[in-house]
């Protein structure tokens, strides 16, 4: 799953837990701290590559450095 990979690749040093939960009928929702970050149902489409990561950065990671390897 690209969204999970992107988040963990860049922010593994600040994410303590990431859980992927499957849903019926192609559900794809990303929830952070009980707040909906992205919803396939709301947008009518699957997230584009990097879209969830960009939404996460804008809402939760301003000022947080990307993980350096």
N, C-alpha and C positions, 0 to 999 in steps of 0.2 A: 504494500500500500504506500503510495508516494507521499501522501500527506503525513503519515506517521513517520516515515523515513526522514522527510525534510525537517520536521519538528525536532526529532531526536538528534539528527545530524548537527543542527545549528544550536540547539538549546538543551542538550543533554545535561549540562552543568546546572540548570535551573529547574528542569522538569523532574519531579520526584516520582511521578506515576503517570503512565499512559495506558489506557485500556481501549481496545477496539471492540465494539459491540455490533454484531450484525443485526439487521432488522429485516422485516419482510417487505416484499415488493420493491426492492432496490433502494431502501432507505439509506441515506448517507447524511448524517448529521454530525457536526463536530461541536462538542460542548466543552467549555473550559470553565471550571469553578461554577458549575450549575448555570452558566450563561451560554446561550446558543451562539456559536461563532459562524457556522455555515450550515445551511440546510438545502439539500437537493430539492426537497418538496417546495420550498419557498422560491427558489430560483428557476425551477423547472429544468435543471440540467445538473450534470455532475461537475464538480469543481475542475477548473483548468489546472494544468501543471503549475505548481508554485502558488496558487491562489490562496489556499488555506494558510500557508506559511506567511504570505503577505498580510492577510487579515490578522493572524496571530501577532506578528511584529507590530502592526499598527495599534492594536488594542492592548497587548500585554508586555511587549518587549522593548518599548522605547527606552533607549539608554542602556540596554543590556547588550553586552558584547557577544558576538557569535563565538561559539566554542572553537578554539584553535587546537589543531592536532599537533 
